[in-house]
């Protein structure tokens, strides 16, 4: 016969430090600084295609 038992200290239960907020003042400042550094590059990613370009893409997709 096999004897089984369950531990009272389950390692799979979440602990209090798992739920601590990582957005304290230092983290917010770091995030803001990082965003300021990449903001111009993000703005460069914004694309405004011409209507003619959109029409060509739609026409091409309908032929396939």
Buried (B, 14 or more C-beta within 10 A) or exposed (E): EEEEEEEEEEEEEEEEEEEEEEEEEEEEEEEEEEEEEEEEEEEEEEEEEEEEEEEEEEEEEEEE
